[in-house]
Amino acid sequence: MLAAYVSRATLVPVPLKSRATIFLRARWSSTHAEVPLQNKSKVWESPDEAVKDVKSGDVLLCGGFGLAGVPDTLLSALVKRKDVTQLTAVSNNAGAGDSGLGKLFNSKQIDKIIASYPGGNKAFEALYLKGEVSLELCPQGTLVERLRAHAAGIPAFFTPTGASTAVEEGSIPTRYNEGGFANGVKIPGIKKESREFGGRKYIMEPAIAGDVAFVRAWKVDEVGNCVFRYTQQNFSTVMAKNAKLTIVEADQIVPVGSLSPNAIHVPGIYVDRVVQATAPKQIEHVKLAPSPSSSAEPSTLTPEKEHAQKMRHRTAKRAAKELKDGFYVNLGIGIPTLIPAHLEPGVRVWLQSENGILGMGPYPTAEQVDPDLINAGKETVTLLPGASVFDSSESFAMIRGGHVDLSILGAMQVSQAGDIANFMIPGKLVKGIGGAMDLVSNPDQTKVIVVMEHCAKDGSPKILKECTLPLTGARTVSQIITELAVFDVDRKNGHLELVELQEGVTLEEVRAKTGCDFKVRRDLSKL
């Protein structure tokens, strides 16, 4: 007996142990011949026409991370609609220059943004600090979960991320008075309800409902099924599922049935309109692997900068000893990115990047650069054999759920109790929270290590009795590593213990440069 299916491919008979024979199909469908195929296309010829129903005051969800997966074709079309203003934009970033949401900030069409890391856009930062635009700063994992929740019909949820920080207290202003920070707050931050579950504190976060979603995908068929490429997924999958009107710009528009059902990231039920992407892909930070000859080239750094670089590598080399073979590890930007170069022989780890990579490899050669393959610092990267890619919702489930063994971050300040502050200086710096609050949200399951310079540029201590900057997490850090020393943190009792001194460093120097008391291990060792 033969099973016949509609297919454009040649049918290949495969003999089985029984006398029956079946046919394997290359065409991705199993529709019986008498059933007509879906032919109602969602493809629109013009991006300008596709965005015609966006109106002033809408909540606009904009996919992308850095410049990867940014729907610039649709955003360019919306910029032409000068009648559309007072938008509330929701995105991980605020764009950069004339890409991403930067287009809409430049055209003055956005009144408010809900974002995780808007600091890459200096123009936005200036607008916020002058009181000309509103900002709801949200941890990255919380932001994507708020979007996913609405898509799934869930009005709110509790999360450990942001508990006992400015996010819970609502102390980050949404908008300053006209004239900026010096003139006070016009719209205060949003205070969050908190509850305890199993002895841990959680805060309630409301879902975010979008009116319109702009998304960029790799391959999209005529009925709206979407496939993304590498880190192009990021926020785009949950945004596509969230909005009343979802418009996707596709690198490639393909016929119905061309995509494997196993490969679909967003089913067509969520997508309303599809247009051809015409905007070129851009890269925020092209970072290349050093050439073999570069190590032999003389340094161009000043003596001061060369010394600082040496100290950064000293810190990274010590931190590398904490990585054990087979660990799943998330490395923050800055000094943490130097750690892989100092792994001990035989140690292989899986690097996780919160924008959707597990198994991140080194920086690429010039030939390997791919705009759809970036890390959380928006730098170009590669993938190792065995790597996987996924969207931001999946990524932060790994992180909040404690599936990552080790999280290593930089910091502006750390307290003796393990509090960490690393995301903003009120009235001055508004880089954003990013994924940091999520990365420190489960310290009992994921060990949190801070690597940083021991003192700030002005010589003031960065290890303090209490942090003076807004907290990223309370009692979350288990170890502090600097160019001078290594401290273990007793998070429960709020004490520090000095366990190691770096080479050439004295106990007296560490005491003088540390802004709190600490215990000294009896068998204090030097590296």
C-alpha positions as a printed Julia matrix, in Angstrom:
527×3 Matrix{Float64}:
  0.0    0.0    0.0
  1.32   3.46  -0.89
  0.61   6.76   0.88
  0.42   9.6   -1.67
  0.94  13.22  -0.68
  1.08  16.55  -2.47
  4.72  17.31  -3.12
  6.9   19.19  -5.56
  9.76  16.84  -4.84
 10.36  13.42  -6.35
  8.82  10.65  -4.25
 11.45   8.24  -2.97
 10.3    4.74  -1.97
 11.79   3.39   1.26
 11.44  -0.36   1.85
 10.57  -1.44   5.39
 10.86  -4.83   7.05
  7.18  -5.43   6.35
  5.82  -5.67   2.84
  4.46  -2.1    3.01
  6.28   0.79   1.35
  6.03   4.48   2.25
  7.32   7.59   0.5
  9.53  10.26   2.04
  8.75  13.84   0.99
 11.07  16.78   0.45
  8.03  19.05   0.14
  6.99  20.07   3.66
  3.3   19.13   3.64
  1.07  16.11   4.12
 -2.08  17.47   2.51
 -4.24  15.01   0.62
 -4.54  15.86  -3.06
 -8.26  16.73  -2.91
 -7.74  19.41  -0.21
 -6.92  22.85  -1.73
 -3.83  24.62  -0.41
 -4.19  27.89   1.52
 -3.74  30.68  -1.0
 -4.72  33.81   0.9
 -1.45  35.7    0.88
 -0.45  38.09   3.69
  2.24  39.68   1.53
  1.95  43.43   0.94
  3.79  45.06  -1.93
  4.57  48.32  -0.16
  5.93  48.92   3.38
  4.29  52.36   3.23
  0.9   50.71   2.72
  1.6   48.05   5.35
  2.09  50.67   8.1
 -0.9   52.82   7.11
 -3.0   51.7   10.1
 -0.46  52.76  12.75
 -1.91  55.74  14.61
 -0.83  58.34  17.14
 -0.68  57.07  20.72
 -0.14  53.42  19.72
  2.09  51.07  21.69
  4.71  50.02  19.12
  6.73  46.86  19.76
 10.04  46.98  17.89
 12.09  43.8   17.57
 15.86  43.67  17.47
 18.85  43.6   19.79
 21.44  46.27  19.14
 21.22  46.45  15.36
 20.62  42.71  14.82
 17.13  41.89  13.6
 16.01  45.54  13.58
 13.0   46.19  11.27
 14.49  49.27   9.6
 12.39  48.89   6.44
  9.15  49.31   8.41
 10.58  52.01  10.67
 11.67  54.0    7.61
  8.13  53.78   6.28
  6.68  54.98   9.6
  9.04  57.97   9.73
  7.27  59.25   6.59
  4.0   59.35   8.56
  4.52  62.73  10.21
  0.92  62.6   11.44
  1.8   59.68  13.75
  3.14  61.0   17.06
  3.0   60.33  20.82
  4.01  56.7   20.33
  4.96  54.47  23.24
  7.82  52.34  21.94
  8.79  49.01  23.5
 12.2   47.58  22.65
 15.35  46.28  24.26
 17.33  49.25  22.94
 16.6   52.82  21.89
 18.31  52.41  18.53
 21.53  54.04  17.42
 22.0   56.97  15.07
 19.5   56.56  12.24
 18.86  52.87  12.83
 16.18  51.18  14.91
 14.15  53.45  17.15
 16.78  56.12  16.59
 14.79  56.98  13.45
 11.65  57.73  15.47
 13.51  59.66  18.18
 15.12  61.8   15.49
 11.69  62.51  13.97
 10.18  63.29  17.43
  7.45  60.63  17.04
  8.11  58.83  20.36
  6.81  60.21  23.66
  7.72  57.24  25.87
  9.91  54.17  25.67
  9.83  50.98  27.73
 13.32  49.53  27.38
 16.06  47.56  29.02
 19.23  49.16  27.71
 18.6   52.5   25.96
 22.04  53.97  26.71
 23.51  53.09  23.32
 21.6   56.05  21.88
 23.18  59.29  23.09
 20.41  61.35  21.5
 17.78  59.51  23.52
 19.84  59.81  26.71
 19.99  63.58  26.27
 16.23  63.8   25.6
 15.46  61.83  28.78
 17.8   63.82  31.0
 16.27  67.08  29.65
 12.72  65.93  30.41
 11.66  65.67  26.77
 10.79  61.97  26.7
  9.56  59.38  29.22
 11.42  56.18  30.12
 10.22  53.06  31.88
 13.44  51.21  32.58
 12.88  47.48  32.82
 15.22  44.5   33.35
 15.77  42.66  30.09
 14.38  39.31  31.19
 11.39  40.97  32.83
 10.72  42.99  29.68
 10.58  39.96  27.41
  8.48  38.05  29.96
  5.99  40.94  30.22
  5.59  40.74  26.46
  5.28  36.96  26.46
  2.73  37.08  29.28
  0.28  39.25  27.34
  0.68  37.06  24.27
 -0.29  34.08  26.44
 -3.25  35.83  28.09
 -1.53  36.31  31.47
 -2.13  39.78  33.01
  0.8   39.76  35.47
  3.39  37.52  37.14
  5.86  37.48  40.04
  9.63  37.47  39.47
 12.68  37.65  41.74
 14.36  40.04  39.3
 14.52  43.57  40.67
 13.4   42.72  44.21
 14.85  45.13  46.81
 16.12  47.46  44.07
 15.02  50.7   42.44
 12.74  48.63  40.21
 10.67  47.52  43.2
 10.83  50.92  44.89
  9.91  52.82  41.72
 12.72  55.26  42.38
 13.88  55.6   38.75
 12.0   58.64  37.4
  9.81  58.03  34.37
 10.12  61.66  33.28
 11.88  64.77  34.52
 10.34  68.23  34.46
 11.06  70.39  31.44
 14.63  71.57  31.75
 15.8   68.23  33.08
 17.16  66.58  36.18
 17.87  69.82  38.07
 14.18  70.82  37.89
 12.84  67.69  39.56
 10.64  64.76  38.61
  7.46  65.2   36.56
  6.38  61.54  36.44
  7.76  59.25  39.19
  8.72  55.63  38.69
  6.23  52.8   39.19
  6.37  51.11  42.58
  5.89  47.31  42.45
  3.92  45.03  44.75
  6.05  42.37  46.47
  5.32  38.99  48.06
  7.31  36.1   49.51
  7.2   32.6   48.08
  9.26  29.86  49.69
 11.17  32.37  51.78
 12.22  34.47  48.75
 11.03  37.92  47.78
  9.33  38.45  44.42
  7.79  41.49  42.76
  4.72  41.64  40.55
  5.18  42.78  36.97
  2.24  43.63  34.66
  2.03  42.31  31.11
  2.66  44.73  28.23
  0.03  44.85  25.48
  1.15  46.03  22.06
 -1.0   47.68  19.42
  1.5   47.12  16.6
  4.63  44.97  16.3
  7.43  45.53  13.78
  9.6   42.44  13.33
 12.39  41.37  10.96
 12.75  37.67  10.11
 14.92  35.59   7.8
 12.42  33.49   5.85
  8.66  34.09   5.89
  6.12  32.27   3.75
  3.04  33.81   2.16
  0.78  32.87   5.07
  3.08  34.38   7.7
  5.1   31.47   9.1
  8.45  32.89  10.27
 11.96  31.5   10.6
 14.72  33.56  12.2
 18.47  33.33  11.69
 20.92  33.08  14.62
 20.53  36.01  17.06
 17.93  37.65  14.84
 15.32  36.08  17.16
 15.92  38.09  20.36
 12.65  39.88  21.29
 11.04  39.35  17.9
  9.25  36.04  18.54
  7.34  37.25  21.62
  6.59  40.63  20.04
  5.15  38.98  16.95
  2.8   36.97  19.16
  1.79  39.94  21.31
  0.37  42.73  19.16
 -3.04  43.38  17.66
 -1.31  44.08  14.33
  1.95  42.27  13.56
  3.92  43.3   10.49
  6.99  41.28   9.5
  9.68  42.36   7.08
 11.38  39.32   5.57
 14.86  38.85   4.19
 13.26  36.21   1.98
  9.57  35.68   1.17
  9.01  32.05   0.15
  6.03  30.03  -1.17
  3.64  28.24   1.16
  5.03  24.81   2.02
  8.66  25.79   1.49
  9.44  25.88   5.22
  9.75  22.75   7.33
  7.06  22.69  10.05
  9.88  21.71  12.44
 11.71  24.97  11.71
  8.89  27.47  12.32
  9.66  29.95  15.12
  6.45  32.0   14.8
  3.34  30.33  13.31
  1.38  32.37  10.8
 -1.61  32.75  13.14
  0.26  35.61  14.84
  1.27  37.48  11.68
 -1.0   39.9    9.8
  1.2   41.46   7.12
  4.47  40.56   5.41
  6.71  42.88   3.37
 10.06  42.46   1.67
 12.97  43.81   3.76
 15.01  46.31   1.79
 17.05  48.04   4.51
 20.64  46.76   4.71
 21.75  44.87   7.8
 24.1   46.77  10.08
 26.55  45.85  12.84
 26.98  48.02  15.92
 30.44  46.74  16.94
 32.6   44.77  14.5
 35.04  42.89  16.7
 37.59  40.66  14.97
 39.85  37.89  16.2
 43.43  39.13  16.58
 45.65  38.22  13.67
 48.61  35.87  14.33
 51.0   38.74  13.62
 49.33  41.21  16.0
 51.03  39.8   19.11
 54.41  40.64  17.62
 53.46  44.23  16.83
 54.63  46.94  19.26
 51.98  48.34  21.6
 50.49  51.72  20.72
 49.08  52.27  24.22
 50.42  54.91  26.59
 52.29  53.55  29.62
 49.28  54.34  31.83
 46.83  52.52  29.56
 49.23  49.61  29.11
 49.45  49.23  32.9
 45.64  49.38  33.21
 45.29  46.71  30.53
 47.81  44.51  32.35
 45.81  44.87  35.58
 42.57  43.96  33.78
 44.17  40.79  32.46
 45.51  40.02  35.94
 41.95  40.17  37.3
 40.6   38.08  34.42
 43.32  35.44  34.85
 42.4   34.96  38.51
 38.68  34.81  37.69
 39.36  32.11  35.09
 40.33  29.73  37.91
 36.66  29.72  39.01
 35.52  28.19  35.71
 35.45  24.41  35.81
 35.3   22.03  32.87
 31.77  21.72  31.48
 30.4   24.81  33.27
 27.63  26.9   31.72
 28.8   30.5   32.15
 27.49  33.98  31.4
 30.12  36.69  31.03
 29.25  40.37  31.24
 30.91  43.1   29.19
 34.29  44.6   30.08
 36.82  42.57  32.09
 34.68  39.37  31.97
 35.21  39.16  28.19
 38.96  38.69  28.8
 38.45  35.54  30.89
 38.24  32.9   28.09
 41.82  33.73  27.04
 43.03  32.65  30.5
 41.21  29.33  30.95
 43.39  26.61  32.4
 44.53  23.79  30.06
 41.81  21.21  29.47
 38.96  23.43  30.7
 36.13  23.82  28.2
 33.02  25.81  29.1
 29.72  26.7   27.44
 29.35  30.47  27.19
 25.78  31.77  27.34
 24.85  35.15  25.9
 21.53  36.6   27.06
 20.5   37.67  23.56
 20.11  33.99  22.65
 23.31  31.91  22.36
 24.56  28.85  24.2
 27.97  27.78  22.95
 29.34  31.18  21.95
 32.71  31.05  20.24
 35.54  33.57  19.77
 35.47  36.74  17.71
 35.33  36.08  13.95
 37.85  36.69  11.22
 36.91  39.34   8.68
 35.56  36.59   6.42
 33.35  35.15   9.18
 31.6   38.39  10.21
 27.81  37.94  10.21
 25.37  40.75  11.14
 22.91  38.17  12.51
 25.48  36.76  14.93
 26.33  39.08  17.83
 26.81  38.81  21.6
 25.11  40.74  24.41
 27.64  43.55  23.94
 26.48  43.84  20.28
 29.88  42.56  19.12
 30.38  40.08  16.29
 31.02  36.5   17.45
 31.09  32.91  16.2
 29.46  29.67  17.35
 31.17  26.53  18.63
 30.2   23.03  17.45
 27.19  21.99  19.53
 25.94  25.54  19.98
 22.26  26.46  20.02
 20.36  29.7   19.41
 17.01  30.8   20.81
 14.93  33.85  21.64
 15.32  36.13  24.65
 12.43  34.51  26.54
 14.17  31.13  26.43
 17.48  32.73  27.35
 16.17  34.35  30.51
 14.32  31.21  31.54
 17.76  29.59  31.67
 19.12  32.5   33.68
 16.33  33.1   36.21
 15.79  29.37  36.59
 19.34  28.87  37.87
 20.5   26.65  35.0
 23.66  28.73  34.48
 26.5   27.69  36.81
 28.35  30.97  36.98
 27.61  34.62  36.22
 30.56  37.04  36.1
 29.86  40.78  35.89
 31.56  44.12  36.24
 30.33  46.67  38.79
 30.48  50.31  39.82
 30.09  49.36  43.5
 29.76  46.25  45.66
 28.81  46.21  49.35
 30.19  43.99  52.09
 26.86  42.14  52.09
 27.08  41.32  48.38
 24.84  44.11  47.05
 25.83  45.16  43.54
 25.31  48.44  41.66
 26.29  48.52  38.0
 23.62  50.12  35.85
 23.2   53.87  36.39
 24.37  57.1   38.0
 21.26  59.21  38.77
 21.11  62.38  36.72
 24.25  61.51  34.75
 24.44  58.06  33.23
 21.44  56.17  31.86
 22.98  53.15  30.18
 20.23  50.82  31.35
 19.73  47.65  33.34
 20.17  45.15  30.52
 20.28  41.57  31.7
 22.24  42.24  34.89
 19.31  42.13  37.34
 18.2   38.8   35.91
 21.76  37.42  36.01
 21.97  38.04  39.77
 18.36  37.07  40.56
 19.05  33.46  41.62
 22.36  33.55  43.56
 21.67  30.3   45.41
 21.7   28.38  42.11
 23.98  30.58  39.99
 27.16  31.79  41.66
 27.68  35.52  41.04
 31.24  36.86  40.81
 32.15  40.52  40.35
 35.4   41.4   38.57
 36.39  45.07  38.62
 39.05  47.66  39.39
 39.46  47.99  43.14
 39.0   51.78  43.04
 37.15  54.25  40.83
 39.02  56.65  38.54
 39.04  59.29  41.28
 40.68  56.84  43.69
 37.57  56.25  45.82
 36.83  52.69  46.96
 34.33  50.61  44.98
 33.96  48.01  47.76
 31.83  49.71  50.42
 29.85  49.09  53.58
 26.74  50.1   51.63
 26.3   50.97  47.97
 25.37  54.6   47.3
 24.23  53.98  43.71
 20.94  52.26  42.75
 21.2   48.51  43.31
 21.23  45.9   40.59
 20.71  43.18  43.18
 20.65  42.83  46.98
 22.87  40.2   48.67
 23.63  38.48  45.39
 27.44  38.54  45.0
 29.42  35.59  46.37
 32.94  36.63  45.33
 34.79  39.83  44.4
 37.99  39.71  42.34
 40.11  42.81  41.66
 43.68  43.55  40.58
 44.57  43.74  44.29
 42.72  40.93  46.02
 40.03  38.26  46.19
 37.16  38.46  48.69
 34.57  35.85  49.57
 31.19  37.28  50.57
 29.02  35.94  53.38
 25.68  37.04  51.9
 23.65  35.77  54.83
 25.56  37.61  57.57
 26.75  40.53  55.45
 30.51  40.08  55.92
 33.57  40.09  53.66
 36.59  37.84  54.03
 39.89  38.57  52.3
 41.14  35.23  50.98
 43.93  36.11  48.53
 46.31  38.95  47.69
 47.54  39.55  44.17
 51.3   39.47  43.57
 53.13  42.46  45.03
 50.11  43.68  47.02
 50.17  44.18  50.8
 47.38  43.8   53.33
 47.88  47.45  54.31
 47.27  48.6   50.72
 44.05  46.6   50.51
 42.8   48.02  53.83
 43.55  51.56  52.66
 41.68  51.12  49.38
 38.62  49.23  50.69
 35.65  51.19  52.02
 34.52  48.72  54.7
 35.82  46.33  57.32
 36.64  42.76  56.39
 37.95  39.6   57.95
 41.3   38.12  56.91
 41.62  34.4   56.32
 44.26  32.81  58.53
 45.97  31.1   55.62
 45.86  34.23  53.45
 47.65  33.37  50.23
 49.3   35.38  47.49
 48.82  34.68  43.81
